[in-house]
Amino acid sequence: ITIFYTDSGFVPNEIKVRSGAVVTFINNSSRSMWVASAAHPTHRELPDFDQLQSVGQQGSYSFTFTKTGAWQYHNHMNSGDRGAMIVE
């Protein structure tokens, strides 16, 4: 499953996945990307879901979602860009 980070934000910005799904975020923007769970800046909602560093254009980050629930995330480098992951 792939989510693209663009100059307009995450595309798609909300998806449903099954537990165990691997989601890859690819930076197709002109900015840096650092994917992390909400809330900014603490990332405490799902602390393991944190890229821990930024990547430039065409950089990527993959995460395996195993905990069910609705998880908000954002780009730590531009916290207004947000998305949601629903894990069933």
QUIVEN-V950181 format. One record per residue. N is the residue number from 0. RES is the residue in three letters. PHI is phi in whole degrees, -180 to 180 (* if undefined). PSI is psi in whole degrees, 0 to 359 (none if undefined). Layout:
n:res:phi:psi
N:RES:PHI:PSI
N:RES:PHI:PSI
This chain:
n:res:phi:psi
0:ILE:*:131
1:THR:-123:135
2:ILE:-120:132
3:PHE:-101:137
4:TYR:-100:119
5:THR:-117:177
6:ASP:-64:345
7:SER:-97:357
8:GLY:118:198
9:PHE:-81:136
10:VAL:-132:118
11:PRO:-70:160
12:ASN:-98:358
13:GLU:-149:127
14:ILE:-142:161
15:LYS:-110:137
16:VAL:-137:162
17:ARG:-88:152
18:SER:-56:135
19:GLY:98:354
20:ALA:-72:140
21:VAL:-98:124
22:VAL:-114:129
23:THR:-111:129
24:PHE:-103:127
25:ILE:-118:130
26:ASN:-84:105
27:ASN:-108:23
28:SER:-104:176
29:SER:-92:4
30:ARG:-113:173
31:SER:-78:153
32:MET:-127:132
33:TRP:-142:97
34:VAL:-78:133
35:ALA:-154:154
36:SER:-70:162
37:ALA:-71:164
38:ALA:-94:152
39:HIS:-76:135
40:PRO:-102:9
41:THR:-84:333
42:HIS:61:36
43:ARG:-86:345
44:GLU:-61:314
45:LEU:-144:80
46:PRO:-58:331
47:ASP:-70:338
48:PHE:-85:79
49:ASP:-154:119
50:GLN:-65:334
51:LEU:71:354
52:GLN:-161:158
53:SER:-91:155
54:VAL:-130:152
55:GLY:-87:195
56:GLN:-57:135
57:GLN:72:2
58:GLY:-70:161
59:SER:-143:165
60:TYR:-146:132
61:SER:-120:144
62:PHE:-142:139
63:THR:-98:118
64:PHE:-89:115
65:THR:-117:342
66:LYS:-96:122
67:THR:-73:152
68:GLY:142:183
69:ALA:-107:118
70:TRP:-117:124
71:GLN:-87:148
72:TYR:-143:169
73:HIS:-154:170
74:ASN:-91:113
75:HIS:-59:333
76:MET:-81:343
77:ASN:-151:79
78:SER:-63:348
79:GLY:-75:343
80:ASP:-88:112
81:ARG:-131:164
82:GLY:-155:179
83:ALA:-140:140
84:MET:-122:121
85:ILE:-106:117
86:VAL:-108:121
87:GLU:-109:none
